[in-house]
Amino acid sequence: MERIDLHSSPEQVAALSARAANHWGLADSGELARLVGSTLEHPLIGRARRAEFLQRELPFIYEFEGLLVEGIVDLVFREGEELVVVDYKTDVGEEETLERRWSHYSRQGMIYALALAEISGMAVKEVSFLFVRKGFVKSLHYPCNASLRETLRKNIN
């Protein structure tokens, strides 16, 4: 998703998927094309396409209470005066398996939200995890940086 135009046609998706499959030594580009195509059709990505500002593969370094955190945000876009963060997940498994991983993902989302809010000076209203194999989204919504910081402090320590 890092290299594909969010406005790509199915033909463009198929061509890029074939090149990527060849590059990575994958036998079948069809599954990749299906995943990319369904991800591009997801309403969350539709919101990103309508945004005036978006950035993909955004690296950051952030210090939180003496800990240095590095990350790469898959996608961030602006809705109104607030930011929305999207993290693609390619996990294989049933929904209950993915639910068990949620505590890790929610901490990741808290870090992304706080880091981007403090670095950009803009509020992060949402961090959404798009599970591309299943087509569903789990989102975290944040009221303010102070409560986010306190929740993160409790979850890390």
N, C-alpha and C positions, 0 to 999 in steps of 0.2 A: 504494500500500500504506500510505501514511502516514495515510490517513483511514478506512480500512476496518476494521471490527471483525473481529478474527481468528476470530470465531465466526459470521460472516455465512453466511446460507443462499445457495444458488444464485440465488434470486429477488432477494435483496438485492444480490448481486454484479452481477446484470444491470441492476438499476435504477441503482446507483451508477455503473456503467460507462457507461450511456447518458447520465447527467448529465455525467460527466467528458468523454465524447466530444463532447457538445454544447458544453461550456465551452471545450475546446481546439480545436474546429473539425475534429474527426476524422469522416470519413465513415462509418466502421463501428465500432460499439461491441462487436460480437461478438468480435473478436480480443482486445480489451482484457478483456472478461469471461472469455474462455477463459484468458488469461494469469493474471489475478487468481485465478480459480477453481482452476487447477492449482497455483498458488503456495500458496494456503490449504490445499490437500490434501497438500502436501509434508510428510514426517515431521519436518523441521527446524522448520517452523511449528507442527506438532503439539506438539513439545517446548515451544515458546514459549507455546502456549495453556495448557499444564499448569503453567507457572511461577507462583509466588506474586507475583513482581515482574517487570514488564517496562516498558520505556520505548521509545517510538518517536520518531524524528527528534530525537535528543538532540544539541544543539550543544555543542561544547567548544572551548576554547583551551588550548594546551599548549606549554610551552617545552622544547625539546630541544636542549641544547648550543648555546645562543645563537640557535637558530631558533625563531620563533613559528609554530606550526601551528594552523590552524583547521580544524574539520571538523564534519560532522553524521553521527552514527551512525544508520543506518536503523532498527535494532532491537537492543536489548540486553535480556537476561533473565538471571535468576539460577537456576542449578541447584545445589542444595545451598548451599555457601558460596562458590561461584565464579560468574563471569559468562561468558556466551556472547554474542558479538557476531555479528550477521547483517548482511551488506551485499548488497542486491539488485543484480544486474547484468542489464541488458536488451540486452546485446551481440547483434548479429546476426552469424552466421558459424558455421563448422564448429568442432568441438572443437579442431582444431590451430590455428586462428586465435586462439581464446580462450587456448590454451596460450602463444602468443607474447606475450600481454598479461599473463601471470602474474607476471612480475618486477615490474611496476608494482603490480599488485593485492597481491602479497605484502608489498611495502613499505608500502602503505596499511594492510594488516592489522596489521603490526608497530607502526605508529604508533598505530592505534586501541587495540591491546592495551595498550601501554605507557602511553598517555595515560589510559585508563579505569582501569587498575590504580593508577596514582599518584594520580589525582584521587579515586577512590572508596575507596582503601585495601583493595580486594578483588582477589583474583587473577582474571585473565582466563584461563580454561582453553582457550578456543577462539574463533577468528574464522573464520566460515564465509561464503563467497561463494556465494549462491544465484543461479545463472544461470537466470532465469525462462523464457526462450524454449526452453531445452533441458531444463530440469528437473533439472539436476545441480548438485552442490555440491562445491566444493573448500574444504578446511579447513586451517587452521594451528593447531597445538597448542603451547602454550608451557609450558616447565618452570618458569621463574622469571624475575623481572624483570631480574636481573643478566645472564643469558645473552641475553635479549631485547634489552636495551640494547646489549650488545656486538655482536650481529648487526646491529642497526639502524645502529649507528655505522659498521660496515664497509660497509653497503649505501648509506649516504648520502654518505659521504666518498669 
